[in-house]
Amino acid sequence: MLTIARYTAVVVVLLTAVAAAVIATIPYVLANSRIRDSIRTELSQLTGLPVALTGNFSVSVLPAFVASISDVEIGAPPGSGQFGARAKTVAVELSWLAALSRRVEIKALKIDT
């Protein structure tokens, strides 16, 4: 009986370690530039306007897989000095499963003005 409990504990620890390793490597599997370009393309398609991502870019994996970009300008060509709308930050929740396939799939989008 003790050996079954011991084997179960070992399996649980190993599965937890594998899951943690997968979660930790996802941002490295997808290049930040690829994620950033996908967000720009998605925002442009949603608005029908050009989008400039001029601020800081960060990716977090816990508690959710989220990419955040600050200083987003919508509706102006980059470098024109004009803008249609400006967002302080744009946070995008990304799909874990798509990331494991090296694809960028946006699940949710939050714009903070």
Accessible surface in RSA format (square Angstrom, percent):
REM  Atomic radii and reference values for relative SASA: ProtOr
REM  Chains: A
REM  Algorithm: Lee & Richards
REM  Probe-radius: 1.40
REM  Slices: 20
REM RES _ NUM      All-atoms   Total-Side   Main-Chain    Non-polar    All polar
REM                ABS   REL    ABS   REL    ABS   REL    ABS   REL    ABS   REL
RES MET A   1   194.84 100.9 154.45 102.2  40.38  96.2 134.20 114.1  60.64  80.3
RES LEU A   2   125.35  69.8 118.45  84.7   6.90  17.4 121.36  85.2   3.99  10.7
RES THR A   3    78.85  56.1  78.30  79.4   0.54   1.3  58.87  79.1  19.98  30.2
RES ILE A   4   115.00  65.4 114.54  85.3   0.46   1.1 114.82  82.7   0.18   0.5
RES ALA A   5    58.05  53.4  46.71  72.1  11.35  25.8  53.45  75.3   4.60  12.2
RES ARG A   6   143.59  60.3 137.17  69.9   6.42  15.3  54.00  73.8  89.59  54.3
RES TYR A   7   149.66  69.9 149.25  84.9   0.40   1.1 102.76  77.2  46.89  57.8
RES THR A   8    75.47  53.7  71.13  72.1   4.33  10.3  58.04  78.0  17.43  26.3
RES ALA A   9    54.81  50.4  47.47  73.3   7.34  16.7  54.44  76.7   0.37   1.0
RES VAL A  10    75.82  49.9  73.10  66.2   2.72   6.6  75.71  65.8   0.11   0.3
RES VAL A  11    79.14  52.1  78.17  70.8   0.97   2.3  79.14  68.8   0.00   0.0
RES VAL A  12    82.41  54.2  81.02  73.4   1.38   3.3  82.14  71.4   0.27   0.7
RES VAL A  13    98.11  64.6  95.16  86.2   2.95   7.1  97.29  84.5   0.82   2.2
RES LEU A  14   105.01  58.5 104.81  75.0   0.20   0.5 104.98  73.7   0.03   0.1
RES LEU A  15   116.24  64.7 112.30  80.3   3.94   9.9 112.61  79.1   3.63   9.8
RES THR A  16    85.42  60.8  79.90  81.0   5.53  13.2  67.68  90.9  17.75  26.8
RES ALA A  17    56.12  51.6  43.68  67.4  12.44  28.3  51.32  72.3   4.80  12.7
RES VAL A  18    90.77  59.7  88.23  79.9   2.54   6.1  90.74  78.8   0.03   0.1
RES ALA A  19    50.57  46.5  44.06  68.0   6.51  14.8  50.31  70.9   0.25   0.7
RES ALA A  20    57.14  52.5  48.52  74.9   8.62  19.6  53.61  75.5   3.53   9.4
RES ALA A  21    55.53  51.1  46.75  72.1   8.78  20.0  54.78  77.1   0.75   2.0
RES VAL A  22    57.65  37.9  55.99  50.7   1.66   4.0  57.65  50.1   0.00   0.0
RES ILE A  23    50.75  28.9  50.75  37.8   0.00   0.0  50.75  36.5   0.00   0.0
RES ALA A  24    56.82  52.2  47.67  73.6   9.16  20.8  52.01  73.2   4.81  12.8
RES THR A  25    68.28  48.6  68.28  69.2   0.00   0.0  56.79  76.3  11.49  17.4
RES ILE A  26     1.55   0.9   1.55   1.2   0.00   0.0   1.55   1.1   0.00   0.0
RES PRO A  27    26.72  19.5  21.54  19.6   5.19  18.9  21.54  17.8   5.19  32.2
RES TYR A  28   186.46  87.1 156.89  89.3  29.57  76.9 113.10  85.0  73.36  90.4
RES VAL A  29    51.20  33.7  34.64  31.4  16.56  39.9  39.00  33.9  12.20  33.1
RES LEU A  30     1.21   0.7   0.97   0.7   0.24   0.6   1.11   0.8   0.10   0.3
RES ALA A  31    55.84  51.3  44.36  68.5  11.48  26.1  53.27  75.0   2.57   6.8
RES ASN A  32    79.87  55.1  73.51  71.0   6.35  15.3  19.41  46.7  60.46  58.4
RES SER A  33    71.07  60.1  64.66  86.3   6.42  14.8  44.78  95.4  26.29  36.8
RES ARG A  34   106.78  44.8 102.84  52.4   3.94   9.4  39.47  53.9  67.31  40.8
RES ILE A  35     0.00   0.0   0.00   0.0   0.00   0.0   0.00   0.0   0.00   0.0
RES ARG A  36    50.25  21.1  50.25  25.6   0.00   0.0  21.65  29.6  28.60  17.3
RES ASP A  37    70.23  49.2  69.49  69.2   0.74   1.7  24.12  56.8  46.11  46.0
RES SER A  38    33.90  28.6  25.34  33.8   8.57  19.7  13.99  29.8  19.91  27.9
RES ILE A  39     0.50   0.3   0.50   0.4   0.00   0.0   0.50   0.4   0.00   0.0
RES ARG A  40    82.25  34.5  82.25  41.9   0.00   0.0  31.13  42.5  51.13  31.0
RES THR A  41    70.66  50.3  67.04  68.0   3.62   8.6  45.68  61.4  24.98  37.8
RES GLU A  42    62.71  36.0  62.14  47.0   0.58   1.4   4.39   8.5  58.32  47.6
RES LEU A  43     1.79   1.0   1.79   1.3   0.00   0.0   1.79   1.3   0.00   0.0
RES SER A  44    32.92  27.8  29.51  39.4   3.42   7.9  23.73  50.5   9.19  12.9
RES GLN A  45   131.97  73.8 101.26  74.0  30.70  73.1  43.75  93.1  88.21  66.9
RES LEU A  46   113.92  63.4  78.77  56.4  35.15  88.4  82.11  57.7  31.80  85.6
RES THR A  47    57.62  41.0  28.53  28.9  29.09  69.3  35.95  48.3  21.67  32.8
RES GLY A  48    65.41  80.7   0.00   N/A  65.41  80.7  35.92  98.6  29.49  66.0
RES LEU A  49    87.06  48.5  83.17  59.5   3.89   9.8  86.49  60.7   0.57   1.5
RES PRO A  50    63.44  46.2  54.61  49.8   8.82  32.1  62.55  51.6   0.89   5.5
RES VAL A  51     6.96   4.6   0.00   0.0   6.96  16.8   0.00   0.0   6.96  18.9
RES ALA A  52     5.66   5.2   3.00   4.6   2.66   6.0   5.66   8.0   0.00   0.0
RES LEU A  53    13.02   7.2   0.00   0.0  13.02  32.7   0.00   0.0  13.02  35.0
RES THR A  54    87.16  62.0  51.66  52.4  35.51  84.6  52.83  71.0  34.34  51.9
RES GLY A  55    16.26  20.1   0.00   N/A  16.26  20.1   8.64  23.7   7.62  17.1
RES ASN A  56   126.44  87.2 118.10 114.1   8.34  20.1  31.22  75.1  95.22  92.0
RES PHE A  57    42.23  21.1  13.10   8.1  29.13  75.8  13.10   7.9  29.12  83.4
RES SER A  58    66.32  56.0  60.01  80.1   6.31  14.5  45.84  97.6  20.48  28.7
RES VAL A  59    36.85  24.2   4.99   4.5  31.87  76.8   5.49   4.8  31.36  85.0
RES SER A  60    55.48  46.9  49.43  66.0   6.05  13.9  41.21  87.8  14.27  20.0
RES VAL A  61    29.47  19.4  27.80  25.2   1.67   4.0  27.80  24.2   1.67   4.5
RES LEU A  62   117.71  65.6  98.96  70.8  18.75  47.1  99.17  69.6  18.54  49.9
RES PRO A  63   140.15 102.1 110.12 100.4  30.03 109.2 115.47  95.3  24.68 153.4
RES ALA A  64    29.17  26.8  27.42  42.3   1.76   4.0  28.40  40.0   0.78   2.1
RES PHE A  65     0.64   0.3   0.01   0.0   0.63   1.6   0.01   0.0   0.63   1.8
RES VAL A  66    36.01  23.7  34.94  31.6   1.07   2.6  34.94  30.4   1.07   2.9
RES ALA A  67     0.00   0.0   0.00   0.0   0.00   0.0   0.00   0.0   0.00   0.0
RES SER A  68    37.68  31.8  36.42  48.6   1.26   2.9  19.33  41.2  18.34  25.7
RES ILE A  69     0.85   0.5   0.20   0.1   0.65   1.6   0.85   0.6   0.00   0.0
RES SER A  70    27.49  23.2  26.53  35.4   0.97   2.2  23.29  49.6   4.20   5.9
RES ASP A  71    71.74  50.3  71.74  71.4   0.00   0.0  11.26  26.5  60.48  60.3
RES VAL A  72     0.00   0.0   0.00   0.0   0.00   0.0   0.00   0.0   0.00   0.0
RES GLU A  73    37.03  21.3  37.03  28.0   0.00   0.0   0.55   1.1  36.48  29.8
RES ILE A  74    16.81   9.6  16.47  12.3   0.34   0.8  16.47  11.9   0.34   0.9
RES GLY A  75    25.55  31.5   0.00   N/A  25.55  31.5   1.63   4.5  23.91  53.6
RES ALA A  76     2.17   2.0   1.42   2.2   0.75   1.7   1.91   2.7   0.26   0.7
RES PRO A  77    81.44  59.4  79.17  72.2   2.27   8.3  80.00  66.1   1.43   8.9
RES PRO A  78   103.68  75.6  79.38  72.4  24.30  88.3  82.15  67.8  21.53 133.8
RES GLY A  79    87.24 107.6   0.00   N/A  87.24 107.6  42.59 116.9  44.65 100.0
RES SER A  80    53.61  45.3  18.33  24.5  35.29  81.3  29.81  63.5  23.80  33.3
RES GLY A  81    78.78  97.1   0.00   N/A  78.78  97.1  44.38 121.8  34.39  77.0
RES GLN A  82   135.73  75.9 129.66  94.8   6.07  14.5  38.58  82.1  97.16  73.7
RES PHE A  83   100.69  50.4  73.96  45.8  26.73  69.6  75.95  46.0  24.73  70.8
RES GLY A  84    59.23  73.0   0.00   N/A  59.23  73.0  29.18  80.1  30.04  67.3
RES ALA A  85    51.07  47.0  46.20  71.3   4.87  11.1  51.07  71.9   0.00   0.0
RES ARG A  86   119.22  50.1  99.69  50.8  19.54  46.5  38.78  53.0  80.44  48.8
RES ALA A  87     1.85   1.7   1.72   2.6   0.13   0.3   1.72   2.4   0.13   0.3
RES LYS A  88   136.56  66.6 130.52  80.1   6.04  14.4  79.83  71.9  56.73  60.4
RES THR A  89    53.19  37.8  52.95  53.7   0.24   0.6  42.08  56.5  11.11  16.8
RES VAL A  90     0.22   0.1   0.01   0.0   0.21   0.5   0.01   0.0   0.21   0.6
RES ALA A  91    28.83  26.5  26.39  40.7   2.44   5.6  26.74  37.7   2.10   5.6
RES VAL A  92     0.16   0.1   0.16   0.1   0.00   0.0   0.16   0.1   0.00   0.0
RES GLU A  93    56.52  32.4  54.17  41.0   2.35   5.6   5.85  11.3  50.67  41.4
RES LEU A  94     2.85   1.6   1.80   1.3   1.05   2.6   1.80   1.3   1.05   2.8
RES SER A  95    12.18  10.3  11.08  14.8   1.10   2.5   0.74   1.6  11.44  16.0
RES TRP A  96    67.75  27.2  65.54  31.7   2.21   5.2  49.89  26.6  17.86  29.0
RES LEU A  97   139.06  77.4 135.05  96.6   4.02  10.1 135.06  94.9   4.01  10.8
RES ALA A  98     1.04   1.0   0.39   0.6   0.65   1.5   0.39   0.6   0.65   1.7
RES ALA A  99     0.65   0.6   0.60   0.9   0.05   0.1   0.60   0.9   0.05   0.1
RES LEU A 100    95.21  53.0  66.97  47.9  28.23  71.0  68.70  48.2  26.51  71.3
RES SER A 101    68.28  57.7  41.66  55.6  26.61  61.3  25.34  54.0  42.94  60.2
RES ARG A 102   143.69  60.3 142.80  72.8   0.89   2.1  35.49  48.5 108.20  65.6
RES ARG A 103   124.86  52.4 123.03  62.7   1.84   4.4  60.24  82.3  64.62  39.2
RES VAL A 104    32.25  21.2   1.96   1.8  30.29  73.0   2.89   2.5  29.37  79.6
RES GLU A 105    78.28  44.9  73.74  55.8   4.54  10.8  27.64  53.5  50.64  41.3
RES ILE A 106    44.27  25.2  17.31  12.9  26.96  65.0  17.31  12.5  26.96  73.2
RES LYS A 107   121.90  59.5  83.83  51.4  38.07  90.6  50.31  45.3  71.58  76.2
RES ALA A 108    50.27  46.2  41.57  64.1   8.70  19.8  50.14  70.6   0.13   0.3
RES LEU A 109    58.86  32.8  25.46  18.2  33.40  84.0  26.06  18.3  32.80  88.3
RES LYS A 110   143.72  70.1 139.18  85.4   4.53  10.8  85.84  77.3  57.87  61.6
RES ILE A 111    75.42  42.9  47.41  35.3  28.01  67.5  47.41  34.1  28.01  76.0
RES ASP A 112    68.43  47.9  65.32  65.0   3.10   7.3  12.13  28.6  56.29  56.1
RES THR A 113   113.66  80.8  84.30  85.5  29.36  70.0  62.45  83.9  51.21  77.4
END  Absolute sums over single chains surface
CHAIN  1 A     7306.2       6022.1       1284.1       4750.9       2555.4
END  Absolute sums over all chains
TOTAL          7306.2       6022.1       1284.1       4750.9       2555.4
